[in-house]
Amino acid sequence: MSGETIIPVCAYCGEPITQPRTGRPRIYCSPRCRVAAFRFRRAFEPFEIAQAEESIPRPPAAALDEQIARTVLEATAVAGVFLRLGHEARPVLAWRCERAGTEIAATISRHFERTDCAER
């Protein structure tokens, strides 16, 4: 099995492709197949997305509020972990961790104040 060579084929028409010696490997055998594949994908993507959105049941608003509250708590925890790592990590990474933790915490506090959760 190790001696077998795999011949690449075009992702659109299935014809064999000759690969260049350098650079990115080819996916399509010609520009015509590349454009045809693009048009095929573009023609069917909106239909598939619309079908998927219709089939997904929407959770009630209370469940969404709970998901948002959990996500805010998780993001706050992630900010705390970054701040802790800012004190423990090697200097090359410490300042990045500290800055990430500070930015995450500031963004959460700016967009989700404690009064917002109490009103609902």
Long-range contacts (C-beta under 8 A, 24 or more apart in sequence): 11-37, 12-36, 12-37, 12-40, 65-120, 68-112, 69-117, 72-108, 72-112, 72-117, 75-104, 75-108, 76-104, 76-105, 76-108, 78-104, 79-104, 79-105, 79-108, 80-105
